[in-house]
Each structure stands twice: as C-alpha cells, then as structure tokens.
C-alpha cells in the first residue's frame, strides 16, 4: 500500500492530514459502497491498523453528520475484520477460572526471558486437569501483548492444516484458490519469521505426537514476542530437542482451589459436603466442572450430588470396565449427566447428543441436521 502525507478535503467537509494512506484509498473509505470497502479491507489486510487509525482521525475531524455515520460504520467493519485476524477463538474467557496463578506466572516469565523466534512451552499432564483452560486463560490475560493469537486443535493433522489454511486466508498471505497444503504450511511459517511479524501466539491444543508438529514450527532464530504454547498428555514432550520445548507440568487442583472452584461455579456456599465432594472427585478440574454444572442446572445441594455420585460409583464397580483409576471421577460425573437425558430410544436429546459425538467439538452447524432430516431417527 502506498504511504503518503496528503491533505484531503472532500465535498462533505472532512479536512485532515493523511499520514498512512493515499487519496484513492480515502475515497474508497468515504464512498457508501459496502461491498467495495469490504473487498478493499481483505485486499489490504496487512495494513488494517493504518486503516483503523485513519478512520479514527477522520471521525475526530469531520463535522458532517452523513459522513460521520459512514465513518462509524466503516470503523465497526474494520474492527470486526481486525478481530477475525487477531484471533480465531470460538470461546470466551472462562469466568469460573480458578487458581493456577503460579503456572500462569511461570508461562509469562519464561516467554519474556526466551531468546528464540518461537519460544515453545509445553503444558503437560493427565487428561482433565485443565491444561487447555490454562492456555486459554494465558491468552486472554496477555492478549494486548500480541497482534495475533491462533488456536489450533492439534489432535489430528487435518485440524492443524485446517487452522493454518484459515490463518493464511484471513491474513491474506495466500490466494484463497490455493489448496496445496505444503505451500500453505510454508507460507504461514514464512509469515512467522518476517521481521515485522514479531508479536504472535500460536496455541497447539491436545498434541498427540511431537513429530507431527515439527513441520509446522518455524526454524529461524529471532527474538521478540513469537510464542508457541502446546498442551499435551504426553510427557515425552518435556525432553524433545526437536521442538525446543520448555515443559510445564500440570497436576490436579489443590484442595482449596477445588473447593473455591465449586463454590464459584455452583454459586453455593462452601460446606463440609463441598470439601468431601472435591476430594471424591480427585480434585480433577474436568470432573469438578461436570459436577458443578449439574448441581447448578438441576438445583442440587453438594450433599445430594455426593450421594448420587457414590451410587453411580457402586454401579461402576459391578461392571467390568477398564478405566484409568485417576479418570474414574470424570467417567462417573459424565455418566450422571448423560443419564439425565433419558434412554436413547425414548429421548430426542439423547439421540442428538450421540449424533454430535461424531463431530469435532466446535462449530457444529444446526443446518446440517435440517438438511439431513430425511435420514435422521424419527425423534429428530
């Protein structure tokens, strides 16, 4: 994009100095042509901060009501696009996030003392201890330190490629007609290593194999806020030289953290049963979330849920299930919630729930079910 310093005066009386952009671009901004402006934004995605600054200055200088309305609309459109390229989060900050201050501080301090282009940290631990939530909380708390944050489901290579493709398209790195995955991956890695792209955070969630990530990570050694955060259940990441990972182990909640989470999530005061329930659940974050949500929605007391949990626990002992002892609280609390949906042959909710299990957890579209109505079970 051409960078000039011009003084522009239009028919509406806007009069200000353009420091970031040339006259033709200014005309695109003020002309009431939504499609043209959106196409302009997409074509100049890397200069979107300059465009936003221009619009903000124009709003300060304008005394024309018609143009003020147009400029406000353009500014909102620009901010919307900016949010899309700043992060791809499909989730909001967890208002019930509790504790973990020491871990969050360690992540922050390690990043700030790192020297490589992509200081890679691995949050590792048992499934259900809250690794993903810690990564999310770090991202939200430090969002103002990054120009771009990208969340990547790293459980399968197809989802990694999908996230990289989405990133490359939205940032305008490649043409949307490009489908070659190798070109897409290399274009994103190249973007990571550009001198002016030095404030980004990529989060690889639930990574299965370290070798699967190697080709997605940048190799060039540079400084600044280029950060990669990985969550995984596998401790072998801790000794991985290939990705230069700094390991941060995560365990279950401390007793006080667990009971504090329960009271915050259920909105019920702490009592002896809340402490006993937290202990029964092994202070495991995911099991505590399932239990707390059930208590809140179905208006149970800690004592009532604890009794129900123990009954379900006894039923589990009668079955010949091979379940990791540490994960039994997750299984039991999950089963209590599922049973509330009713039997599959009698419950549309249970059938819909089972059907959704075949999809990835995010962005399940309701129109898919409408389009497949002819082949769905009668209750759906």
C-alpha beads as a LAMMPS data file, in Angstrom:
LAMMPS data file: protein, C-alpha beads

380 atoms
379 bonds

1 atom types
1 bond types

-500.0 500.0 xlo xhi
-500.0 500.0 ylo yhi
-500.0 500.0 zlo zhi

Masses

1 110.0

Atoms # bond

1 1 1 0.000 0.000 0.000
2 1 1 1.309 3.454 -0.891
3 1 1 2.232 5.579 2.131
4 1 1 1.938 9.357 1.674
5 1 1 1.280 12.521 3.601
6 1 1 -1.534 14.382 1.897
7 1 1 -4.102 16.952 2.876
8 1 1 -7.561 15.976 1.657
9 1 1 -10.800 17.919 1.656
10 1 1 -13.933 16.265 0.322
11 1 1 -17.395 17.535 -0.504
12 1 1 -18.682 16.721 2.967
13 1 1 -16.197 18.964 4.726
14 1 1 -13.799 16.352 6.152
15 1 1 -10.439 18.070 6.397
16 1 1 -7.421 16.285 7.856
17 1 1 -3.895 15.111 7.086
18 1 1 -3.499 11.592 5.745
19 1 1 -0.271 10.140 7.100
20 1 1 -0.867 6.470 6.424
21 1 1 -2.774 6.223 3.195
22 1 1 -3.264 7.855 -0.219
23 1 1 -6.211 9.756 -1.729
24 1 1 -7.742 6.841 -3.702
25 1 1 -7.984 4.795 -0.516
26 1 1 -9.638 7.677 1.314
27 1 1 -12.265 7.836 -1.423
28 1 1 -12.948 4.107 -1.002
29 1 1 -13.492 4.676 2.719
30 1 1 -15.985 7.527 2.446
31 1 1 -17.934 6.297 -0.580
32 1 1 -21.034 4.473 0.596
33 1 1 -20.223 1.190 -1.100
34 1 1 -20.137 -1.620 1.440
35 1 1 -19.016 -4.367 -0.913
36 1 1 -16.159 -2.303 -2.326
37 1 1 -14.955 -1.362 1.147
38 1 1 -15.015 -4.960 2.401
39 1 1 -13.089 -6.107 -0.658
40 1 1 -10.619 -3.292 -0.043
41 1 1 -10.110 -4.440 3.572
42 1 1 -9.486 -8.028 2.525
43 1 1 -7.025 -6.943 -0.154
44 1 1 -5.093 -4.761 2.296
45 1 1 -5.359 -6.921 5.399
46 1 1 -1.761 -6.292 6.471
47 1 1 -2.433 -2.535 6.625
48 1 1 -5.627 -2.786 8.625
49 1 1 -4.119 -0.987 11.640
50 1 1 -3.311 2.000 9.416
51 1 1 -6.839 1.975 8.025
52 1 1 -8.319 1.941 11.524
53 1 1 -6.091 4.858 12.578
54 1 1 -7.187 6.808 9.512
55 1 1 -10.858 6.247 10.298
56 1 1 -10.410 7.299 13.910
57 1 1 -8.672 10.528 12.857
58 1 1 -11.357 11.190 10.263
59 1 1 -14.067 10.862 12.927
60 1 1 -12.274 13.421 15.074
61 1 1 -12.012 15.902 12.209
62 1 1 -15.383 15.514 10.498
63 1 1 -18.312 17.887 11.112
64 1 1 -20.656 16.312 8.571
65 1 1 -23.370 14.088 10.070
66 1 1 -23.805 11.972 6.949
67 1 1 -20.103 11.229 6.715
68 1 1 -19.864 10.631 10.461
69 1 1 -22.434 7.862 10.079
70 1 1 -20.471 6.344 7.181
71 1 1 -17.154 6.603 9.025
72 1 1 -18.597 4.992 12.170
73 1 1 -19.939 2.129 10.084
74 1 1 -16.591 1.714 8.320
75 1 1 -14.782 1.724 11.658
76 1 1 -17.021 -1.044 13.030
77 1 1 -16.474 -3.104 9.864
78 1 1 -12.725 -2.620 10.175
79 1 1 -12.725 -3.633 13.833
80 1 1 -14.772 -6.734 13.011
81 1 1 -12.224 -7.810 10.394
82 1 1 -9.433 -6.985 12.817
83 1 1 -10.973 -9.244 15.464
84 1 1 -11.144 -12.062 12.929
85 1 1 -7.462 -11.804 12.094
86 1 1 -6.371 -11.092 15.679
87 1 1 -7.623 -14.470 16.892
88 1 1 -9.794 -17.384 15.837
89 1 1 -11.136 -18.164 19.306
90 1 1 -14.554 -19.793 19.312
91 1 1 -14.711 -19.458 23.097
92 1 1 -14.971 -16.668 25.636
93 1 1 -12.820 -16.151 28.693
94 1 1 -13.834 -18.604 31.403
95 1 1 -15.461 -16.579 34.181
96 1 1 -15.099 -19.549 36.528
97 1 1 -11.350 -19.975 36.028
98 1 1 -9.802 -20.573 39.426
99 1 1 -6.247 -20.671 40.758
100 1 1 -3.259 -21.734 38.652
101 1 1 -1.533 -18.396 39.325
102 1 1 1.877 -19.985 39.765
103 1 1 1.655 -21.802 36.427
104 1 1 0.417 -18.706 34.569
105 1 1 3.247 -16.657 36.065
106 1 1 5.781 -19.273 35.029
107 1 1 4.495 -19.269 31.448
108 1 1 4.686 -15.482 31.273
109 1 1 8.143 -15.232 32.833
110 1 1 9.577 -17.998 30.650
111 1 1 8.254 -16.368 27.494
112 1 1 9.684 -12.997 28.479
113 1 1 13.148 -14.396 29.090
114 1 1 13.221 -16.533 25.928
115 1 1 15.542 -15.798 23.023
116 1 1 14.318 -17.887 20.085
117 1 1 11.807 -16.942 17.422
118 1 1 9.245 -19.343 18.809
119 1 1 9.792 -19.937 22.484
120 1 1 7.886 -23.182 22.843
121 1 1 6.305 -24.191 26.114
122 1 1 4.506 -27.451 26.704
123 1 1 1.765 -27.718 29.299
124 1 1 1.606 -31.416 30.050
125 1 1 -0.469 -33.530 32.391
126 1 1 -3.256 -36.022 32.918
127 1 1 -6.372 -35.619 30.779
128 1 1 -8.925 -33.464 32.568
129 1 1 -6.572 -31.442 34.781
130 1 1 -7.322 -28.211 32.906
131 1 1 -4.396 -27.777 30.518
132 1 1 -6.487 -26.230 27.752
133 1 1 -8.173 -23.850 30.185
134 1 1 -4.783 -22.658 31.414
135 1 1 -3.686 -21.990 27.828
136 1 1 -6.916 -20.076 27.149
137 1 1 -6.576 -18.036 30.318
138 1 1 -2.983 -17.117 29.480
139 1 1 -4.081 -15.965 26.025
140 1 1 -6.871 -13.762 27.368
141 1 1 -4.760 -12.233 30.127
142 1 1 -1.982 -11.340 27.694
143 1 1 -4.000 -10.616 24.548
144 1 1 -2.808 -6.999 24.447
145 1 1 0.777 -8.219 24.070
146 1 1 0.081 -9.947 20.746
147 1 1 -1.023 -8.745 17.332
148 1 1 -2.236 -12.244 16.535
149 1 1 -3.303 -15.300 18.555
150 1 1 -4.294 -18.539 16.842
151 1 1 -5.860 -21.620 18.448
152 1 1 -5.091 -24.933 16.757
153 1 1 -6.668 -28.284 17.548
154 1 1 -3.528 -30.405 17.287
155 1 1 -5.121 -33.777 17.955
156 1 1 -5.153 -34.597 14.235
157 1 1 -3.055 -33.346 11.343
158 1 1 -6.158 -32.463 9.333
159 1 1 -7.271 -29.996 12.008
160 1 1 -3.794 -28.420 12.137
161 1 1 -3.809 -27.958 8.372
162 1 1 -7.330 -26.541 8.587
163 1 1 -6.263 -23.959 11.169
164 1 1 -3.193 -22.984 9.113
165 1 1 -5.312 -22.663 5.973
166 1 1 -7.826 -20.465 7.781
167 1 1 -4.982 -18.315 9.122
168 1 1 -3.337 -17.929 5.709
169 1 1 -6.613 -16.965 4.017
170 1 1 -7.722 -14.481 6.667
171 1 1 -4.325 -12.793 6.847
172 1 1 -4.175 -12.548 3.067
173 1 1 -0.908 -14.479 2.963
174 1 1 -2.029 -16.620 0.029
175 1 1 -4.808 -16.558 -2.508
176 1 1 -7.935 -18.419 -1.436
177 1 1 -7.707 -20.518 -4.571
178 1 1 -4.503 -22.099 -3.239
179 1 1 -5.169 -25.634 -1.950
180 1 1 -1.672 -27.132 -1.808
181 1 1 -1.098 -27.906 1.882
182 1 1 2.693 -27.729 1.656
183 1 1 2.514 -24.252 0.148
184 1 1 0.033 -23.181 2.840
185 1 1 2.227 -24.511 5.667
186 1 1 5.371 -22.883 4.288
187 1 1 3.575 -19.574 3.754
188 1 1 2.471 -19.495 7.414
189 1 1 5.954 -20.426 8.644
190 1 1 7.398 -17.705 6.439
191 1 1 4.908 -15.218 7.874
192 1 1 6.012 -16.198 11.393
193 1 1 9.617 -15.366 10.548
194 1 1 9.098 -11.955 8.954
195 1 1 10.756 -9.130 10.967
196 1 1 7.527 -7.127 11.220
197 1 1 5.528 -10.152 12.417
198 1 1 7.017 -10.328 15.863
199 1 1 4.056 -10.390 18.252
200 1 1 2.121 -13.608 17.871
201 1 1 0.955 -16.590 19.903
202 1 1 0.126 -19.973 18.387
203 1 1 -1.536 -22.496 20.705
204 1 1 -1.438 -26.166 19.713
205 1 1 -4.040 -27.865 21.881
206 1 1 -4.023 -31.563 22.746
207 1 1 -0.996 -32.508 20.664
208 1 1 -0.570 -36.246 20.217
209 1 1 2.862 -36.652 18.641
210 1 1 5.795 -34.294 18.709
211 1 1 6.932 -35.425 15.260
212 1 1 3.572 -34.286 13.859
213 1 1 4.262 -30.698 14.937
214 1 1 7.825 -30.291 13.728
215 1 1 6.969 -29.323 10.174
216 1 1 4.560 -26.628 11.358
217 1 1 7.016 -24.781 13.572
218 1 1 9.440 -22.067 12.403
219 1 1 13.140 -22.815 12.422
220 1 1 14.818 -19.428 12.105
221 1 1 16.211 -17.993 15.337
222 1 1 14.899 -14.492 16.069
223 1 1 13.759 -12.604 19.172
224 1 1 10.594 -10.711 20.234
225 1 1 7.143 -11.991 21.169
226 1 1 6.953 -15.018 18.898
227 1 1 5.472 -17.643 21.175
228 1 1 4.161 -21.178 20.846
229 1 1 2.192 -22.928 23.582
230 1 1 1.425 -26.643 23.387
231 1 1 -0.882 -28.707 25.567
232 1 1 -0.454 -32.460 25.702
233 1 1 -0.969 -35.501 27.879
234 1 1 2.397 -36.920 26.833
235 1 1 5.446 -36.269 28.998
236 1 1 7.892 -37.123 26.228
237 1 1 7.484 -33.552 25.020
238 1 1 9.484 -32.485 28.051
239 1 1 12.698 -33.899 26.594
240 1 1 12.024 -33.019 22.967
241 1 1 15.079 -31.380 21.436
242 1 1 13.474 -31.144 18.014
243 1 1 10.938 -28.523 19.093
244 1 1 12.989 -26.975 21.901
245 1 1 10.186 -27.258 24.403
246 1 1 10.193 -25.977 27.955
247 1 1 7.974 -28.281 29.990
248 1 1 5.385 -27.051 32.494
249 1 1 3.718 -29.970 34.289
250 1 1 0.133 -29.517 35.472
251 1 1 -1.405 -31.582 38.231
252 1 1 -4.876 -31.668 39.757
253 1 1 -6.189 -28.737 41.797
254 1 1 -5.026 -28.108 45.315
255 1 1 -7.767 -28.750 47.898
256 1 1 -8.548 -25.055 48.341
257 1 1 -8.546 -24.392 44.593
258 1 1 -11.008 -27.255 44.069
259 1 1 -13.471 -26.097 46.718
260 1 1 -13.156 -22.477 45.558
261 1 1 -13.989 -23.579 42.025
262 1 1 -17.056 -25.488 43.199
263 1 1 -18.433 -22.517 45.129
264 1 1 -17.768 -20.115 42.255
265 1 1 -19.299 -22.417 39.644
266 1 1 -22.345 -23.577 41.619
267 1 1 -22.947 -20.268 43.443
268 1 1 -23.470 -22.265 46.620
269 1 1 -21.596 -21.558 49.863
270 1 1 -18.797 -23.868 50.935
271 1 1 -19.682 -26.575 53.439
272 1 1 -18.334 -29.938 54.620
273 1 1 -20.018 -31.711 51.713
274 1 1 -18.361 -29.478 49.124
275 1 1 -14.979 -30.402 50.560
276 1 1 -15.870 -34.097 50.605
277 1 1 -17.170 -33.915 47.033
278 1 1 -13.985 -32.216 45.807
279 1 1 -11.951 -34.972 47.438
280 1 1 -14.136 -37.722 45.938
281 1 1 -13.594 -36.188 42.512
282 1 1 -9.849 -36.343 42.982
283 1 1 -9.579 -32.545 42.702
284 1 1 -9.719 -33.148 38.936
285 1 1 -10.803 -29.988 37.097
286 1 1 -12.950 -31.662 34.430
287 1 1 -14.844 -33.834 36.921
288 1 1 -15.407 -30.787 39.129
289 1 1 -16.809 -28.878 36.135
290 1 1 -19.231 -31.674 35.237
291 1 1 -20.421 -31.977 38.827
292 1 1 -20.747 -28.220 39.378
293 1 1 -22.682 -27.684 36.157
294 1 1 -25.097 -30.467 37.085
295 1 1 -25.589 -29.048 40.581
296 1 1 -26.284 -25.583 39.191
297 1 1 -28.673 -26.622 36.414
298 1 1 -30.631 -29.194 38.402
299 1 1 -30.582 -27.251 41.681
300 1 1 -28.941 -29.952 43.779
301 1 1 -27.042 -29.495 47.005
302 1 1 -23.487 -30.763 47.452
303 1 1 -24.848 -33.454 49.761
304 1 1 -27.429 -34.628 47.210
305 1 1 -24.913 -34.804 44.376
306 1 1 -22.389 -36.581 46.576
307 1 1 -24.953 -39.261 47.372
308 1 1 -25.793 -39.637 43.679
309 1 1 -22.095 -39.854 42.825
310 1 1 -21.499 -42.638 45.332
311 1 1 -24.450 -44.604 43.980
312 1 1 -23.077 -44.312 40.442
313 1 1 -19.667 -45.315 41.759
314 1 1 -21.139 -48.511 43.203
315 1 1 -22.781 -49.296 39.854
316 1 1 -19.438 -48.873 38.135
317 1 1 -17.856 -51.452 40.433
318 1 1 -20.409 -54.002 39.219
319 1 1 -19.347 -53.517 35.611
320 1 1 -16.205 -54.898 34.045
321 1 1 -14.844 -51.619 32.682
322 1 1 -11.161 -50.966 32.151
323 1 1 -10.833 -47.332 33.221
324 1 1 -7.792 -45.473 34.483
325 1 1 -8.318 -45.067 38.209
326 1 1 -7.424 -41.373 38.041
327 1 1 -10.051 -40.768 35.357
328 1 1 -12.926 -42.571 37.063
329 1 1 -14.323 -39.327 38.552
330 1 1 -14.628 -37.920 35.011
331 1 1 -16.411 -41.043 33.798
332 1 1 -18.832 -41.101 36.720
333 1 1 -19.746 -37.398 36.627
334 1 1 -20.140 -37.605 32.850
335 1 1 -22.396 -40.631 33.170
336 1 1 -24.598 -38.884 35.727
337 1 1 -25.128 -36.008 33.290
338 1 1 -25.817 -38.274 30.307
339 1 1 -28.378 -40.338 32.207
340 1 1 -30.349 -37.157 32.804
341 1 1 -31.002 -37.024 29.040
342 1 1 -33.011 -40.226 29.253
343 1 1 -32.810 -43.513 27.371
344 1 1 -31.690 -43.277 23.769
345 1 1 -34.773 -44.951 22.298
346 1 1 -37.059 -42.528 24.161
347 1 1 -35.145 -39.256 24.112
348 1 1 -34.523 -36.914 21.175
349 1 1 -31.974 -35.075 23.315
350 1 1 -30.014 -38.286 23.896
351 1 1 -30.105 -39.137 20.184
352 1 1 -28.924 -35.661 19.230
353 1 1 -26.179 -35.883 21.829
354 1 1 -24.957 -39.207 20.430
355 1 1 -25.050 -37.830 16.896
356 1 1 -22.965 -34.796 17.874
357 1 1 -20.317 -37.130 19.278
358 1 1 -19.286 -37.888 15.688
359 1 1 -18.363 -34.217 15.079
360 1 1 -15.441 -32.129 16.242
361 1 1 -16.415 -30.193 19.387
362 1 1 -16.525 -26.715 17.827
363 1 1 -18.742 -25.055 15.228
364 1 1 -21.368 -27.769 14.794
365 1 1 -23.914 -26.162 12.468
366 1 1 -27.624 -26.688 13.038
367 1 1 -28.363 -26.524 9.292
368 1 1 -26.515 -29.824 8.850
369 1 1 -29.252 -31.588 10.793
370 1 1 -32.003 -29.788 8.904
371 1 1 -30.502 -30.852 5.578
372 1 1 -30.217 -34.473 6.768
373 1 1 -33.707 -34.629 8.275
374 1 1 -34.836 -37.415 5.942
375 1 1 -32.232 -39.864 7.266
376 1 1 -32.336 -38.931 10.952
377 1 1 -34.131 -41.062 13.591
378 1 1 -37.883 -40.291 13.903
379 1 1 -37.481 -38.380 17.171
380 1 1 -35.103 -35.948 15.471

Bonds

1 1 1 2
2 1 2 3
3 1 3 4
4 1 4 5
5 1 5 6
6 1 6 7
7 1 7 8
8 1 8 9
9 1 9 10
10 1 10 11
11 1 11 12
12 1 12 13
13 1 13 14
14 1 14 15
15 1 15 16
16 1 16 17
17 1 17 18
18 1 18 19
19 1 19 20
20 1 20 21
21 1 21 22
22 1 22 23
23 1 23 24
24 1 24 25
25 1 25 26
26 1 26 27
27 1 27 28
28 1 28 29
29 1 29 30
30 1 30 31
31 1 31 32
32 1 32 33
33 1 33 34
34 1 34 35
35 1 35 36
36 1 36 37
37 1 37 38
38 1 38 39
39 1 39 40
40 1 40 41
41 1 41 42
42 1 42 43
43 1 43 44
44 1 44 45
45 1 45 46
46 1 46 47
47 1 47 48
48 1 48 49
49 1 49 50
50 1 50 51
51 1 51 52
52 1 52 53
53 1 53 54
54 1 54 55
55 1 55 56
56 1 56 57
57 1 57 58
58 1 58 59
59 1 59 60
60 1 60 61
61 1 61 62
62 1 62 63
63 1 63 64
64 1 64 65
65 1 65 66
66 1 66 67
67 1 67 68
68 1 68 69
69 1 69 70
70 1 70 71
71 1 71 72
72 1 72 73
73 1 73 74
74 1 74 75
75 1 75 76
76 1 76 77
77 1 77 78
78 1 78 79
79 1 79 80
80 1 80 81
81 1 81 82
82 1 82 83
83 1 83 84
84 1 84 85
85 1 85 86
86 1 86 87
87 1 87 88
88 1 88 89
89 1 89 90
90 1 90 91
91 1 91 92
92 1 92 93
93 1 93 94
94 1 94 95
95 1 95 96
96 1 96 97
97 1 97 98
98 1 98 99
99 1 99 100
100 1 100 101
101 1 101 102
102 1 102 103
103 1 103 104
104 1 104 105
105 1 105 106
106 1 106 107
107 1 107 108
108 1 108 109
109 1 109 110
110 1 110 111
111 1 111 112
112 1 112 113
113 1 113 114
114 1 114 115
115 1 115 116
116 1 116 117
117 1 117 118
118 1 118 119
119 1 119 120
120 1 120 121
121 1 121 122
122 1 122 123
123 1 123 124
124 1 124 125
125 1 125 126
126 1 126 127
127 1 127 128
128 1 128 129
129 1 129 130
130 1 130 131
131 1 131 132
132 1 132 133
133 1 133 134
134 1 134 135
135 1 135 136
136 1 136 137
137 1 137 138
138 1 138 139
139 1 139 140
140 1 140 141
141 1 141 142
142 1 142 143
143 1 143 144
144 1 144 145
145 1 145 146
146 1 146 147
147 1 147 148
148 1 148 149
149 1 149 150
150 1 150 151
151 1 151 152
152 1 152 153
153 1 153 154
154 1 154 155
155 1 155 156
156 1 156 157
157 1 157 158
158 1 158 159
159 1 159 160
160 1 160 161
161 1 161 162
162 1 162 163
163 1 163 164
164 1 164 165
165 1 165 166
166 1 166 167
167 1 167 168
168 1 168 169
169 1 169 170
170 1 170 171
171 1 171 172
172 1 172 173
173 1 173 174
174 1 174 175
175 1 175 176
176 1 176 177
177 1 177 178
178 1 178 179
179 1 179 180
180 1 180 181
181 1 181 182
182 1 182 183
183 1 183 184
184 1 184 185
185 1 185 186
186 1 186 187
187 1 187 188
188 1 188 189
189 1 189 190
190 1 190 191
191 1 191 192
192 1 192 193
193 1 193 194
194 1 194 195
195 1 195 196
196 1 196 197
197 1 197 198
198 1 198 199
199 1 199 200
200 1 200 201
201 1 201 202
202 1 202 203
203 1 203 204
204 1 204 205
205 1 205 206
206 1 206 207
207 1 207 208
208 1 208 209
209 1 209 210
210 1 210 211
211 1 211 212
212 1 212 213
213 1 213 214
214 1 214 215
215 1 215 216
216 1 216 217
217 1 217 218
218 1 218 219
219 1 219 220
220 1 220 221
221 1 221 222
222 1 222 223
223 1 223 224
224 1 224 225
225 1 225 226
226 1 226 227
227 1 227 228
228 1 228 229
229 1 229 230
230 1 230 231
231 1 231 232
232 1 232 233
233 1 233 234
234 1 234 235
235 1 235 236
236 1 236 237
237 1 237 238
238 1 238 239
239 1 239 240
240 1 240 241
241 1 241 242
242 1 242 243
243 1 243 244
244 1 244 245
245 1 245 246
246 1 246 247
247 1 247 248
248 1 248 249
249 1 249 250
250 1 250 251
251 1 251 252
252 1 252 253
253 1 253 254
254 1 254 255
255 1 255 256
256 1 256 257
257 1 257 258
258 1 258 259
259 1 259 260
260 1 260 261
261 1 261 262
262 1 262 263
263 1 263 264
264 1 264 265
265 1 265 266
266 1 266 267
267 1 267 268
268 1 268 269
269 1 269 270
270 1 270 271
271 1 271 272
272 1 272 273
273 1 273 274
274 1 274 275
275 1 275 276
276 1 276 277
277 1 277 278
278 1 278 279
279 1 279 280
280 1 280 281
281 1 281 282
282 1 282 283
283 1 283 284
284 1 284 285
285 1 285 286
286 1 286 287
287 1 287 288
288 1 288 289
289 1 289 290
290 1 290 291
291 1 291 292
292 1 292 293
293 1 293 294
294 1 294 295
295 1 295 296
296 1 296 297
297 1 297 298
298 1 298 299
299 1 299 300
300 1 300 301
301 1 301 302
302 1 302 303
303 1 303 304
304 1 304 305
305 1 305 306
306 1 306 307
307 1 307 308
308 1 308 309
309 1 309 310
310 1 310 311
311 1 311 312
312 1 312 313
313 1 313 314
314 1 314 315
315 1 315 316
316 1 316 317
317 1 317 318
318 1 318 319
319 1 319 320
320 1 320 321
321 1 321 322
322 1 322 323
323 1 323 324
324 1 324 325
325 1 325 326
326 1 326 327
327 1 327 328
328 1 328 329
329 1 329 330
330 1 330 331
331 1 331 332
332 1 332 333
333 1 333 334
334 1 334 335
335 1 335 336
336 1 336 337
337 1 337 338
338 1 338 339
339 1 339 340
340 1 340 341
341 1 341 342
342 1 342 343
343 1 343 344
344 1 344 345
345 1 345 346
346 1 346 347
347 1 347 348
348 1 348 349
349 1 349 350
350 1 350 351
351 1 351 352
352 1 352 353
353 1 353 354
354 1 354 355
355 1 355 356
356 1 356 357
357 1 357 358
358 1 358 359
359 1 359 360
360 1 360 361
361 1 361 362
362 1 362 363
363 1 363 364
364 1 364 365
365 1 365 366
366 1 366 367
367 1 367 368
368 1 368 369
369 1 369 370
370 1 370 371
371 1 371 372
372 1 372 373
373 1 373 374
374 1 374 375
375 1 375 376
376 1 376 377
377 1 377 378
378 1 378 379
379 1 379 380
